[in-house]
Amino acid sequence: MLRVTTAPSRVWTVLNRTLIGVVGSAAALIGLPAIAMAQPPSPPPPPPPPNVNAYAPAKLSEYVVMDNQWYAFKTPDGLTCVLQRNGGYGCSGAIPSAPEGANLVSGGPGIPSFANSAGDVFASVNAKPLPAGSRLSYQTVSCGSDGSVTTCADSRNQSGFVLSPGGSFIINAGGNPLLDRPEGTNPFIN
């Protein structure tokens, strides 16, 4: 007799647990889209960089500094930018809208990055102003300014940087342009 009275309670316990599980799963599925919709949107991608190679080329010999090892120029907003003969390049000074208040951006032969230094790294370089709408190019690196936006691009690794009052950013930060391609494009066919 004892067996008959305990069997139904076990059946009810199993049924209750099953029912609670089904109801709980349904509630979770109903609430899941609301949680997913509450996530903040991802920031928009940076605008495409200006085509620095479309600017008029300036004569390199007029911008030689550091015993013919560097080519340097001043931007309209007071930054000092250099292209080194060994492939390095960068700008120093009060970079507009720089991440974390950086005052230096440099690259070559790898991907450029922003950094903070104790002072203007290129302050001792006697750089000549580069006219708006012109560029300096050495090997695979071109740097130029349109008067408000300064851009440096390295065609070797398809990276570089843009310094702009609207926001300064790295071009193709860490992306390999041969592997990370937009759908329907081919790096070998233009």
TORKOL-4160 file (C-alpha; in steps of 0.2 Angstrom, whole numbers, padded with zeros to 4 digits, m for minus):
190
<pt num="1" X="0000" Y="0000" Z="0000"/>
<pt num="2" X="0014" Y="0011" Z="0004"/>
<pt num="3" X="0020" Y="0010" Z="m0014"/>
<pt num="4" X="0004" Y="0015" Z="m0022"/>
<pt num="5" X="0003" Y="0032" Z="m0012"/>
<pt num="6" X="0021" Y="0037" Z="m0016"/>
<pt num="7" X="0021" Y="0033" Z="m0035"/>
<pt num="8" X="0008" Y="0047" Z="m0039"/>
<pt num="9" X="0018" Y="0060" Z="m0030"/>
<pt num="10" X="0034" Y="0055" Z="m0040"/>
<pt num="11" X="0024" Y="0056" Z="m0056"/>
<pt num="12" X="0018" Y="0074" Z="m0051"/>
<pt num="13" X="0035" Y="0079" Z="m0046"/>
<pt num="14" X="0042" Y="0074" Z="m0063"/>
<pt num="15" X="0027" Y="0082" Z="m0072"/>
<pt num="16" X="0029" Y="0098" Z="m0062"/>
<pt num="17" X="0048" Y="0099" Z="m0066"/>
<pt num="18" X="0045" Y="0097" Z="m0084"/>
<pt num="19" X="0031" Y="0110" Z="m0084"/>
<pt num="20" X="0042" Y="0122" Z="m0075"/>
<pt num="21" X="0056" Y="0119" Z="m0088"/>
<pt num="22" X="0045" Y="0122" Z="m0103"/>
<pt num="23" X="0038" Y="0138" Z="m0095"/>
<pt num="24" X="0055" Y="0144" Z="m0090"/>
<pt num="25" X="0062" Y="0140" Z="m0108"/>
<pt num="26" X="0047" Y="0150" Z="m0116"/>
<pt num="27" X="0050" Y="0165" Z="m0105"/>
<pt num="28" X="0069" Y="0165" Z="m0109"/>
<pt num="29" X="0065" Y="0164" Z="m0128"/>
<pt num="30" X="0052" Y="0178" Z="m0126"/>
<pt num="31" X="0064" Y="0189" Z="m0116"/>
<pt num="32" X="0080" Y="0185" Z="m0126"/>
<pt num="33" X="0076" Y="0197" Z="m0141"/>
<pt num="34" X="0073" Y="0211" Z="m0129"/>
<pt num="35" X="0090" Y="0209" Z="m0121"/>
<pt num="36" X="0099" Y="0208" Z="m0138"/>
<pt num="37" X="0090" Y="0224" Z="m0143"/>
<pt num="38" X="0096" Y="0233" Z="m0128"/>
<pt num="39" X="0115" Y="0231" Z="m0133"/>
<pt num="40" X="0122" Y="0248" Z="m0139"/>
<pt num="41" X="0126" Y="0249" Z="m0157"/>
<pt num="42" X="0143" Y="0247" Z="m0163"/>
<pt num="43" X="0152" Y="0263" Z="m0168"/>
<pt num="44" X="0152" Y="0268" Z="m0186"/>
<pt num="45" X="0167" Y="0264" Z="m0196"/>
<pt num="46" X="0179" Y="0278" Z="m0200"/>
<pt num="47" X="0177" Y="0287" Z="m0217"/>
<pt num="48" X="0187" Y="0282" Z="m0231"/>
<pt num="49" X="0204" Y="0290" Z="m0231"/>
<pt num="50" X="0209" Y="0304" Z="m0243"/>
<pt num="51" X="0219" Y="0299" Z="m0258"/>
<pt num="52" X="0235" Y="0306" Z="m0254"/>
<pt num="53" X="0243" Y="0301" Z="m0270"/>
<pt num="54" X="0231" Y="0313" Z="m0279"/>
<pt num="55" X="0239" Y="0328" Z="m0272"/>
<pt num="56" X="0253" Y="0336" Z="m0282"/>
<pt num="57" X="0270" Y="0329" Z="m0278"/>
<pt num="58" X="0283" Y="0341" Z="m0269"/>
<pt num="59" X="0301" Y="0341" Z="m0273"/>
<pt num="60" X="0309" Y="0329" Z="m0260"/>
<pt num="61" X="0326" Y="0338" Z="m0261"/>
<pt num="62" X="0318" Y="0354" Z="m0253"/>
<pt num="63" X="0313" Y="0344" Z="m0238"/>
<pt num="64" X="0329" Y="0335" Z="m0233"/>
<pt num="65" X="0334" Y="0335" Z="m0215"/>
<pt num="66" X="0345" Y="0325" Z="m0203"/>
<pt num="67" X="0360" Y="0323" Z="m0214"/>
<pt num="68" X="0349" Y="0317" Z="m0229"/>
<pt num="69" X="0342" Y="0303" Z="m0219"/>
<pt num="70" X="0324" Y="0311" Z="m0217"/>
<pt num="71" X="0312" Y="0321" Z="m0227"/>
<pt num="72" X="0302" Y="0332" Z="m0215"/>
<pt num="73" X="0288" Y="0345" Z="m0217"/>
<pt num="74" X="0276" Y="0355" Z="m0206"/>
<pt num="75" X="0257" Y="0354" Z="m0208"/>
<pt num="76" X="0246" Y="0369" Z="m0209"/>
<pt num="77" X="0241" Y="0365" Z="m0191"/>
<pt num="78" X="0258" Y="0364" Z="m0184"/>
<pt num="79" X="0262" Y="0346" Z="m0184"/>
<pt num="80" X="0280" Y="0340" Z="m0189"/>
<pt num="81" X="0279" Y="0325" Z="m0200"/>
<pt num="82" X="0294" Y="0314" Z="m0206"/>
<pt num="83" X="0298" Y="0301" Z="m0219"/>
<pt num="84" X="0314" Y="0291" Z="m0215"/>
<pt num="85" X="0324" Y="0283" Z="m0228"/>
<pt num="86" X="0323" Y="0267" Z="m0219"/>
<pt num="87" X="0304" Y="0266" Z="m0221"/>
<pt num="88" X="0298" Y="0274" Z="m0205"/>
<pt num="89" X="0286" Y="0288" Z="m0205"/>
<pt num="90" X="0276" Y="0298" Z="m0193"/>
<pt num="91" X="0269" Y="0315" Z="m0186"/>
<pt num="92" X="0272" Y="0323" Z="m0169"/>
<pt num="93" X="0264" Y="0338" Z="m0160"/>
<pt num="94" X="0246" Y="0342" Z="m0155"/>
<pt num="95" X="0237" Y="0329" Z="m0165"/>
<pt num="96" X="0219" Y="0334" Z="m0168"/>
<pt num="97" X="0206" Y="0322" Z="m0160"/>
<pt num="98" X="0219" Y="0309" Z="m0156"/>
<pt num="99" X="0214" Y="0294" Z="m0147"/>
<pt num="100" X="0218" Y="0295" Z="m0128"/>
<pt num="101" X="0226" Y="0312" Z="m0131"/>
<pt num="102" X="0241" Y="0305" Z="m0141"/>
<pt num="103" X="0254" Y="0317" Z="m0147"/>
<pt num="104" X="0264" Y="0305" Z="m0159"/>
<pt num="105" X="0259" Y="0293" Z="m0173"/>
<pt num="106" X="0272" Y="0283" Z="m0182"/>
<pt num="107" X="0273" Y="0267" Z="m0193"/>
<pt num="108" X="0284" Y="0258" Z="m0205"/>
<pt num="109" X="0288" Y="0245" Z="m0209"/>
<pt num="110" X="0273" Y="0239" Z="m0200"/>
<pt num="111" X="0255" Y="0246" Z="m0195"/>
<pt num="112" X="0256" Y="0263" Z="m0188"/>
<pt num="113" X="0250" Y="0267" Z="m0170"/>
<pt num="114" X="0246" Y="0282" Z="m0159"/>
<pt num="115" X="0257" Y="0285" Z="m0143"/>
<pt num="116" X="0260" Y="0298" Z="m0130"/>
<pt num="117" X="0278" Y="0305" Z="m0127"/>
<pt num="118" X="0285" Y="0318" Z="m0115"/>
<pt num="119" X="0286" Y="0331" Z="m0128"/>
<pt num="120" X="0286" Y="0334" Z="m0147"/>
<pt num="121" X="0298" Y="0321" Z="m0153"/>
<pt num="122" X="0302" Y="0330" Z="m0169"/>
<pt num="123" X="0303" Y="0347" Z="m0161"/>
<pt num="124" X="0322" Y="0349" Z="m0165"/>
<pt num="125" X="0319" Y="0346" Z="m0184"/>
<pt num="126" X="0319" Y="0361" Z="m0194"/>
<pt num="127" X="0305" Y="0357" Z="m0206"/>
<pt num="128" X="0298" Y="0368" Z="m0220"/>
<pt num="129" X="0279" Y="0370" Z="m0222"/>
<pt num="130" X="0271" Y="0359" Z="m0235"/>
<pt num="131" X="0259" Y="0368" Z="m0246"/>
<pt num="132" X="0241" Y="0363" Z="m0245"/>
<pt num="133" X="0236" Y="0350" Z="m0258"/>
<pt num="134" X="0253" Y="0343" Z="m0260"/>
<pt num="135" X="0263" Y="0328" Z="m0254"/>
<pt num="136" X="0280" Y="0320" Z="m0251"/>
<pt num="137" X="0283" Y="0302" Z="m0257"/>
<pt num="138" X="0298" Y="0291" Z="m0253"/>
<pt num="139" X="0298" Y="0273" Z="m0259"/>
<pt num="140" X="0281" Y="0266" Z="m0253"/>
<pt num="141" X="0276" Y="0280" Z="m0241"/>
<pt num="142" X="0266" Y="0296" Z="m0246"/>
<pt num="143" X="0261" Y="0310" Z="m0234"/>
<pt num="144" X="0252" Y="0325" Z="m0238"/>
<pt num="145" X="0239" Y="0338" Z="m0233"/>
<pt num="146" X="0224" Y="0346" Z="m0240"/>
<pt num="147" X="0226" Y="0361" Z="m0228"/>
<pt num="148" X="0216" Y="0353" Z="m0214"/>
<pt num="149" X="0218" Y="0334" Z="m0215"/>
<pt num="150" X="0235" Y="0326" Z="m0215"/>
<pt num="151" X="0236" Y="0309" Z="m0222"/>
<pt num="152" X="0251" Y="0296" Z="m0223"/>
<pt num="153" X="0248" Y="0280" Z="m0233"/>
<pt num="154" X="0260" Y="0265" Z="m0235"/>
<pt num="155" X="0256" Y="0256" Z="m0251"/>
<pt num="156" X="0267" Y="0241" Z="m0245"/>
<pt num="157" X="0254" Y="0236" Z="m0232"/>
<pt num="158" X="0239" Y="0246" Z="m0237"/>
<pt num="159" X="0240" Y="0255" Z="m0220"/>
<pt num="160" X="0243" Y="0273" Z="m0213"/>
<pt num="161" X="0234" Y="0286" Z="m0204"/>
<pt num="162" X="0223" Y="0301" Z="m0205"/>
<pt num="163" X="0225" Y="0316" Z="m0194"/>
<pt num="164" X="0209" Y="0327" Z="m0194"/>
<pt num="165" X="0199" Y="0339" Z="m0183"/>
<pt num="166" X="0184" Y="0327" Z="m0186"/>
<pt num="167" X="0194" Y="0312" Z="m0179"/>
<pt num="168" X="0211" Y="0305" Z="m0181"/>
<pt num="169" X="0213" Y="0286" Z="m0185"/>
<pt num="170" X="0223" Y="0272" Z="m0192"/>
<pt num="171" X="0220" Y="0266" Z="m0209"/>
<pt num="172" X="0217" Y="0247" Z="m0210"/>
<pt num="173" X="0223" Y="0244" Z="m0192"/>
<pt num="174" X="0229" Y="0226" Z="m0192"/>
<pt num="175" X="0220" Y="0220" Z="m0207"/>
<pt num="176" X="0229" Y="0211" Z="m0221"/>
<pt num="177" X="0222" Y="0218" Z="m0237"/>
<pt num="178" X="0226" Y="0202" Z="m0247"/>
<pt num="179" X="0216" Y="0191" Z="m0234"/>
<pt num="180" X="0202" Y="0203" Z="m0227"/>
<pt num="181" X="0194" Y="0208" Z="m0243"/>
<pt num="182" X="0176" Y="0215" Z="m0246"/>
<pt num="183" X="0164" Y="0202" Z="m0254"/>
<pt num="184" X="0166" Y="0201" Z="m0273"/>
<pt num="185" X="0184" Y="0210" Z="m0274"/>
<pt num="186" X="0200" Y="0202" Z="m0280"/>
<pt num="187" X="0217" Y="0209" Z="m0274"/>
<pt num="188" X="0225" Y="0203" Z="m0290"/>
<pt num="189" X="0213" Y="0211" Z="m0302"/>
<pt num="190" X="0209" Y="0229" Z="m0302"/>
